[in-house]
Amino acid sequence: MKSPVVKRSIVIAGHKTSVSLEDAFWAGLKEIAHGKDMTLSEMVASIDGGRGDGNLSSAIRLFVLDYYRDAARAARGI
C-alpha cells in the first residue's frame, strides 16, 4: 500500500507554510502532538526551531522516525 505525498498548509509562528508529507508521517505527527498535549502548529514550530539546514518536510519525517524508534527501544528496555 503506497501512501502518496500530500502538500498540507500549516501556520507556524504566525506564518502560513506548506509541507509535503506522506499520510503515515502526518498521522504520526498528529498522534505525537496529541500525546504531548500540543497543537500541530506548536509541534511543527518546535521541530522548525530545532532543525538545521534541511527542509521542514524532511525535519518532520526525521522527528517522527526518531520518536517511534525511541519508543520501540524503550519498549524493549534498551
C-alpha positions in Angstrom: 0.0 0.0 0.0 1.6 3.2 -1.1 0.9 6.5 0.7 1.1 9.5 -1.6 2.9 12.6 -0.6 0.4 15.3 0.1 1.1 19.0 0.4 -0.5 20.5 3.5 -0.7 24.0 4.8 0.1 24.9 8.4 0.6 28.1 10.3 3.8 28.3 12.4 4.8 31.4 14.3 2.0 33.3 12.6 3.2 32.5 9.1 1.5 30.1 6.7 3.8 27.5 5.2 3.3 24.2 3.4 4.9 20.8 4.0 4.8 17.7 1.7 4.4 14.6 3.8 3.2 11.0 3.3 -0.1 10.2 5.1 1.7 7.9 7.6 4.1 10.7 8.7 1.2 13.2 9.0 -0.8 10.7 11.1 2.3 10.1 13.3 2.9 13.8 13.8 -0.7 14.3 14.8 -0.5 11.4 17.3 2.7 12.7 18.8 1.3 16.2 19.1 -1.9 14.9 20.8 0.2 12.8 23.2 2.2 15.8 24.2 -0.9 18.0 24.5 0.3 20.3 21.7 -1.4 21.6 18.6 0.1 20.6 15.3 1.2 24.2 14.8 3.1 24.1 18.1 4.7 20.8 17.3 5.8 21.9 13.8 7.1 25.2 15.2 9.2 23.2 17.8 10.6 21.0 15.0 11.2 24.0 12.8 13.1 25.8 15.6 15.4 22.8 16.1 16.2 21.9 12.5 19.4 22.5 10.8 19.8 23.3 7.1 17.4 20.7 5.8 13.9 21.4 4.7 11.0 21.3 7.1 9.3 18.3 5.5 12.5 16.2 6.0 12.9 17.5 9.5 9.3 16.4 10.4 9.9 12.9 8.9 13.1 12.5 10.9 11.4 13.8 14.1 8.6 11.2 13.7 11.0 8.4 12.9 13.2 9.2 15.9 10.1 9.4 18.2 8.9 6.0 17.2 12.5 4.5 17.2 12.9 5.8 20.8 9.6 4.3 21.8 10.5 0.9 20.3 13.8 1.0 22.2 12.1 1.9 25.4 9.6 -1.0 24.9 12.5 -3.4 24.5 14.3 -1.9 27.5 17.2 -0.7 25.5 
